[in-house]
Amino acid sequence: MDINIKDLDDDVGQRLREQAAAAGQSMQQYLRDTLGRIASRPSPAEFAPGPHTMSRSEFEDIRRHLRNIDAA
């Protein structure tokens, strides 16, 4: 599958280039690996119980939980 992302902010693109270089990877490989990690874990919406709008605090709680998982 090919993905094309339009209108990416220059600073975001620069930061991704820096992260890829620090990982010793091409930008494509870095993004493939990063997207693979994202896709392999539940999204914040999947953590939320039932069909409702998630509050900012719920989102931040889930985000902290995912960071803890990544750090482990």
C-alpha positions in Angstrom: 0.0 0.0 0.0 1.2 3.5 -0.8 0.3 6.5 1.3 0.7 10.1 0.3 0.5 12.8 3.0 -0.2 16.3 1.7 0.3 19.6 3.4 2.6 18.3 6.1 4.1 21.2 8.1 7.8 21.8 7.3 8.7 21.6 10.9 7.1 18.2 11.2 8.9 16.9 8.1 12.2 18.2 9.5 11.6 16.5 12.8 10.8 13.2 11.2 14.0 13.5 9.0 16.0 14.1 12.2 14.4 11.1 14.0 15.0 8.8 11.0 18.6 9.9 10.8 19.1 9.3 14.5 17.6 5.8 14.1 20.0 5.2 11.1 17.1 4.6 8.8 15.7 6.1 5.6 12.6 8.3 6.0 10.5 5.6 4.4 11.8 2.8 6.7 11.4 5.0 9.7 7.8 5.9 8.8 7.0 2.2 8.0 8.3 1.1 11.4 6.6 4.0 13.3 3.2 3.4 11.5 3.6 -0.4 12.2 4.0 0.4 16.0 1.0 2.7 16.0 -1.1 0.1 14.1 -0.1 -2.7 16.4 -1.6 -1.2 19.6 -5.2 -0.1 20.3 -6.1 3.5 19.4 -7.3 5.9 22.1 -10.9 5.5 20.7 -10.6 1.7 21.1 -9.7 2.2 24.8 -12.8 4.3 25.4 -15.8 2.3 26.8 -18.8 2.6 24.6 -19.8 5.0 21.9 -19.2 8.5 23.3 -17.1 11.5 22.7 -13.8 11.2 24.6 -12.9 14.1 26.9 -9.5 15.6 26.8 -8.6 14.2 30.2 -9.7 10.7 29.1 -7.5 11.1 26.0 -4.5 12.2 28.0 -5.0 9.3 30.5 -4.9 6.9 27.5 -1.9 8.7 26.0 0.0 8.3 29.3 -0.9 4.6 29.4 0.4 4.1 25.9 3.6 5.9 26.7 4.1 3.6 29.7 3.6 0.6 27.4 6.1 2.0 24.9 8.6 2.6 27.7 8.4 -0.9 29.0 
